[in-house]
Amino acid sequence: MTWQAQALPADHPPVKSGKIGVLLVNLGTPTAPTPKAVKAYLAEFLADRRVVEIPRLLWWPILHGIILNVRPKKSAHAYSQVWTPDGSPLSAITMRQAQGLADRFGESVMVDWAMRYGQPSIPAQLQRLMDAGCERIVLAPLYPQYCGATTATVFDKAADALRAMRWQPALRVLPAYHDDPLHIGALAQDIGRQLDALDFVPEVLLLSFHGMPERTLHKGDPYHCQCLKTARLLTAALNCPDIRIRPTFQSRFGSAKWLEPATDAVLAEEAAKGTKRLAIAAPGFSADCLETLEELAIRGREQFIEEGGEQFAALSCLNDGPIGMDMLEALVQREMAGWI
């Protein structure tokens, strides 16, 4: 007997299915460079138990009584210095990365983007992909190094969204790519290109990663080790014997001991011992954001020059440039193996 497809009944509701989706996810951003918008963003971000592991009984009075009343104004001023006509740099770049990836994959794959904190949200974007007929989805956290406070929170939010779905998609997750040859090669090519374009030769190149409390290392988080491995592999790939390359950790917050050496402390140390020419790159960030454009490029420069340095360059992240997009396409393509 030969099987034949049967026509759907006339009253069958229309159903979209059979498509493949990709959801790029980055950390998050306020909707505007205002204290009110920043407060809403920080309230969501700092309420995550993976981001702040202090017991709620101790943390809640600090968060709502002090931080959310003091920090938004300061952070809003910082955001205002890097805000673009398209919004925050992080959201604008992540959106362009998604658009660029969609152009590369064509109609065979639907690509969208989300922020872990803020908008567009992971649940809303997963549902949007499902509504468009994407039964298979690659969730791509754009964090090269795995961290419980970043990568794991994306898993958490996606799982919460799936838990509420009657019809769930098949889900694959892009793993950390800190030591992937595709990533190291892209970083070396892009950073090397930017170094060659400078009008000075740096004596020192800092590789600045976002910091985390040191206790996360002792609790088993692989983030610190993965950052140092990225730095080691990137140093070898750059092959710049005349430039001292040092990994550092930025964005210290609070009184707890954080991963070291701290970026600001190293800037002061290098200037104090006579370093005049310094460049800084951020290989833990997939897109430029407040931490790279304001903390490193503005405040880092000011600190280094004020303390005796003479020439300073903050290098761009991979962003949506051709080198970074080639890498991102290859990483996602690999995760879709067998689907397309």
N, C-alpha and C positions, 0 to 999 in steps of 0.2 A: 504494500500500500504506500502510495506517495503522499507525504505530508504537504498540505497546502495552507498558506496563511489565510486566516479568516478575517473578513472585514469587521471592523468594530461596529457595535450596535449604534444606531442613529442617535440614541440618547446618551452615549458614552461621553463623559466630560473630557475636554482636551487635556492632554498630559504631555509635557515636554520632558524628554529623557534622552539618554545616550551620549551626552556631551561630557567633555573633560574640562575641569576648571583649575585655576591656579590662584591662590590668595597670598599675596605678599603682605607681610606684617612687620611693622616697626613699632617702636616704643610708644610714642604718643606726643601730643602737643596741645596747648590751649587753643581755643578757637580765635582768640584775639590777644594782642599784647596789652591787656588791661588787668588790673588787680582782680576784678571780679572773675574774669575768664581763667586767669591763672589759679585762683583759689579753687574753682570747681575742678580744674585738672589735678591740682595737687591733692585735693581731698580724695579723689579716686585713686590716684597713684600711691599715695602714702598710706592708704587704708589696706593695701594688699598685704596679706600676711607673709608672702614670700619676699616682698620688698623690705619690709620692716618686721623683724622677727622678735621684737620686744613684746612681752605679754600685753594684751589689750588693756588690762587694768592700769598698767603703768604708762602705756603709750598714748591712750586716748586723751587724757588731760593735757599732755604735752602737745599733741597734734592740734586739738581743737582750741586749747587755751592759749597756746603760744605761736606755734608755727603758722597756722592758717590765718593768724591775725597780723603776723609780722612779715613773713617771707613773700607773699604775693606781690606786694608793692615793689620790692627789690627785684624779684624775678621778672615782673612786667617791664621794668626799665631795661633789663638785660635783653628780653625778647624784642623790645622796640628797636634796639640797635641792629638787629639782624632780620627783622620782618621784611617780607617781600610783597609785591603786588598780588602774588598768588597765595599769600598766607605764610605760614611758618616754613622755613627752609626744609624741615624734615618732611612735612606733608607734601609740599610741592615736588620735592625730589622723588619721594616714594611713588607719587602719582605718575610722574614721568617715567619711572622705572617700569611701572605696570603697563603704561601705554606703549613703551618701547618693546617690552616683551610680547605684548599682544600683536604688535606689528610684525614681529619676527615669526611668531607661531601661526599667524593667520587665522582663518576660520575654524581650524581644527581644535583650537584651545581658547577658552574664555579666561582672560586674566583680569583680576581686580586687586584692590589693595585695602588694607585696614590698619587702624592704630590700636594697640593693646589698651591704651587709656585715651579716652576722647573719641572723636569721630573721624571717619566712619568706623563703627564698632565691628569686632569679629563676628558676633552672632548675626548682625544685620547683613554683613557681606556674605557669610556662609549661606544664609537663607536666600539672598539674591542670586547666588550661583545655582542653588538648588532650584529656585523658581525658573531659572533659564534653562533647566534641563541637565545640569552638571551632576551626574551620579558618581563621578570619580573626581576627587579634588586633591591637589597637592597643596598642603599648608606650608608656607615658606617663611619662617621667622628669619629676618635679615640680621641675625646676630652671628658673626663668624665663630665666636667662642661661646660654648654652652655655659649658662649661669642659671641658677635656680630663680634669681630675681628678674630674669628677662625671658629666656627661652621657655622655662617651665611655666611661667604665667600665661604664655600663649597657649600651651597645651591645656592648662586649666580652663581658660576662657572658651576654647573650642569645645572641650568636653562638656562644659555647662550648656553650650548651645546645642550640641548633639543630643544631650540628655532630654531636651525639650522637644525634639523632633520626632514625629511619628515615622517619617520616611527619612532615614539617615543616608548620607553618601558614604561611599568607600573613601577612606582618608589615608593619605601618605604624608609624612612630615619630613621636610628637608632637615637633615641632621647638621650639627655643627660642622663647619668647614675650615676650622682654624689652621689645619695642616694640609689641606687639600692642595695638590700641585696646581690646580686651576686658580685657586685663591692666591697662593704665594706668587705664582707667575704673574698674575694680574697686578698685584701690589708692587712687585719689583719693577715691572714695566712702567706702571703709572708714576710711581714715586721717582724712579730713575729719570723719566721724562721731565718731571717737574724740577728735579735737582739740576738737570742740564740747562733748564731755561732760566735759572736764577742768575742774577748779575754778580753773584759772589759764590765762593766755594765754602760751604759750612765746615767748621771744625768739628761740630757735634750735630748729630741727628737724634732727636728724642722720638721714640715710638711710644706715644701716650695712649694708654688704655683707660677705660672708665674704672674707677676704684670700687672696691667692695670692703665691708668690714672684714678684718682678718679672721674673725671667728668662723666665717663661711668656709674658709680654707680648711680649718681644723674639723669642721663638721662633714667634710667630704666633697664639697663643691669643686669640680675640676677647673673652674674658671681661671684661677691663678696660673695653674700649670699650662693650660692651653694658651693663655696670653704669652707666657714666656717661650713656649714652643713656636708660636707665630713669629715672635721677635727673633728667635734664633735662626729659623729657616729663612726669614726675610733678610736678615743680615748677611747670610751666606749667599742668597740669590742676588742681592744688590752688588756684592763684591766691590765695596768702596774702601780699600785699605787706608786711605788718607782721611777718612771720616770716622770719628768715634761714634758708635751707635749704642744708645742706652734705652732700655725699656723703663717706663715710669707709669704711675697710676694717678689719675686726676680726680677732681670733684669730691674731695673729702667733705663729709657732712657729719656734724655731731661730735661727741666727745670720745666715742669708741676708737680703738686702734684700727686703722685701715691698712690695706695692702701698701707696701712700700717698695721702692722709694716714691715719694709723692712728687708729682710733676712740678708744682710750684717750688718745692724745696730744692729740687735739682736745678731749676732755672736760677735760683739764688746762688746755689753752690757753684755752678759753672761760671756765672758772672764774677763771683768773688775770687775765683782762682785764675781769672784772666781770659776766659773764653770770650771772643769778640763776635764771632759769626756762628749763628745757630739756626737750625731748621727743626721743625716739629711736624710729625705725621701722626695720624690716628687710625691705625690698622684694625682697631676693634669696632669701628663705626662703618656701616655700609653707606651712609649718607651724611652729609654735613648737617649740623644741627646747632642748637644753642651751645652745647659743650665744645664744639670745635670752632664755631664762628665767633662766639663771644668770649668764652673762657680761655681758649688757646690763642686765637688770632688777635683778639683785642687786649684782654687782660694779661695774657702771657707775654705779648710784645711789650706792653707798658712796663711790666715787672722787669723783664730782661734788660731793657734799655735804661730804666731808672737805676738799676743796680750795676751798671757799667758795661753792658753789652752794646754793640754798635750796629750789627746787622741781624735781622730776624726774619724768618719766613715760616708761615703756617701753610702746610701743603693741603690740598683738597683731598677729600675722600674719593672713592671710586665713583660714587654718584651714578648718574645715568650717562656717563661718557661711554664711548665705544668699547674701551678696554673692560670696564666694569660690566657693561651689558653683554659682551661676549661671554664673560665668566658666568654671569647669572643665567643666561640662556643654557649654557652647557650643564650647569648644576641642576637646573629644573628639568631639562631634557632627560638627564640620567634618572631622575626620580620617577619619570613617566614611562620608563622602559616597560614594554609589554602592554601599555595602554594605547600608544599610538605607534 
